[in-house]
């Protein structure tokens, strides 16, 4: 899957636990009728991919949806989703078109040379 939009926010790389797990988050705002602010996380060696990008830049991110199950101490099962990025590149601005194509020039609606400009009147009176 791919996500296309502009970078709204980039966090610093954070390290968790004793095993050195690394995570870096970025928020991308989609460019559609109802823009969405999507949080994408890059983990481990993918964190460094964000070093070359800055807020306001148009990007296309390859993403995977991840889900996991967790049972709390009371025995209730909870589900969590995350959006993980694995690739990022500068977007060429070729997002899905949201506008109508341009209208043809007015001359396209005019009759061609030699055609009658008047409508025949076949009314009996």
Legacy VTK file of the C-alpha trace (Angstrom):
# vtk DataFile Version 3.0
C-alpha trace
ASCII
DATASET POLYDATA
POINTS 125 float
0.000 0.000 0.000
1.042 3.585 -0.509
0.269 6.838 1.249
0.699 10.144 -0.606
0.655 13.561 1.050
2.716 16.288 2.700
4.786 15.863 5.827
3.153 17.684 8.736
5.468 16.555 11.544
8.605 14.441 12.003
9.654 13.169 15.424
13.154 12.362 16.564
14.312 8.745 16.681
13.514 7.201 20.066
15.171 4.126 21.587
13.257 1.783 23.921
14.284 -0.991 26.288
17.601 -2.686 26.804
17.611 -4.312 23.362
17.884 -0.952 21.570
14.530 -1.007 19.736
14.311 2.196 17.658
11.202 3.988 16.385
10.601 7.273 14.547
7.195 8.722 13.707
6.013 11.034 10.954
2.574 12.538 10.300
1.514 12.858 6.659
-1.494 14.952 5.624
-3.285 13.539 2.598
-4.333 15.871 -0.204
-7.926 14.932 -0.883
-11.371 16.463 -0.370
-11.257 15.574 3.326
-7.543 15.578 4.283
-6.456 12.999 6.841
-3.498 13.246 9.223
-1.927 9.777 9.205
0.720 8.740 11.748
3.321 6.420 10.212
6.043 4.742 12.249
9.424 3.684 10.920
11.274 1.122 13.044
14.864 -0.055 13.504
17.085 0.673 10.456
14.142 2.320 8.587
14.284 5.271 11.021
17.229 6.693 9.079
15.139 6.962 5.902
13.459 10.077 7.352
16.739 11.987 7.734
16.519 13.370 4.180
12.973 14.782 4.554
11.461 17.874 6.136
8.088 19.329 7.114
6.037 20.529 4.142
7.627 18.176 1.633
5.386 16.034 -0.597
6.094 12.328 -0.172
4.917 8.868 -1.165
5.366 6.259 1.576
5.187 2.490 1.171
3.257 1.218 4.191
2.129 -1.998 5.848
-0.821 -2.239 8.235
0.025 -4.127 11.412
-2.346 -5.435 14.074
-1.761 -7.147 17.384
-3.739 -8.653 20.221
-3.052 -8.005 23.905
-4.720 -9.439 26.993
-4.680 -7.090 29.981
-4.251 -8.277 33.602
-8.058 -8.399 34.012
-8.273 -10.901 31.145
-9.808 -8.464 28.613
-8.541 -8.786 25.064
-7.558 -5.543 23.313
-6.548 -4.994 19.687
-4.135 -2.379 18.363
-3.311 -1.258 14.820
-0.301 0.580 13.482
0.865 1.893 10.127
4.510 1.001 9.465
6.546 2.675 6.770
9.197 0.730 4.892
9.984 3.108 1.999
9.695 6.862 1.405
10.329 8.970 -1.678
9.633 12.483 -2.898
6.195 12.687 -4.457
5.954 14.152 -7.933
2.577 15.609 -6.988
0.760 13.005 -9.038
-1.873 12.226 -6.449
-5.286 11.094 -7.561
-6.945 13.888 -9.516
-9.475 15.830 -7.492
-10.517 18.368 -10.121
-12.491 18.178 -13.298
-10.513 18.277 -16.560
-10.397 21.717 -18.224
-13.295 22.738 -20.438
-12.634 22.826 -24.180
-12.390 26.333 -25.682
-15.662 28.067 -26.589
-14.787 27.767 -30.277
-15.334 24.009 -29.982
-19.043 24.671 -29.528
-19.417 27.021 -32.533
-20.653 25.614 -35.843
-18.016 24.840 -38.433
-17.629 27.095 -41.474
-20.346 26.509 -44.017
-22.818 25.103 -41.491
-26.040 27.026 -40.988
-26.008 29.231 -37.936
-29.803 29.273 -37.807
-32.096 26.523 -36.638
-34.759 25.576 -39.181
-38.202 26.701 -38.184
-40.679 24.008 -39.079
-43.585 25.371 -37.067
-46.798 25.604 -39.155
-47.617 29.211 -38.245
LINES 1 126
125 0 1 2 3 4 5 6 7 8 9 10 11 12 13 14 15 16 17 18 19 20 21 22 23 24 25 26 27 28 29 30 31 32 33 34 35 36 37 38 39 40 41 42 43 44 45 46 47 48 49 50 51 52 53 54 55 56 57 58 59 60 61 62 63 64 65 66 67 68 69 70 71 72 73 74 75 76 77 78 79 80 81 82 83 84 85 86 87 88 89 90 91 92 93 94 95 96 97 98 99 100 101 102 103 104 105 106 107 108 109 110 111 112 113 114 115 116 117 118 119 120 121 122 123 124
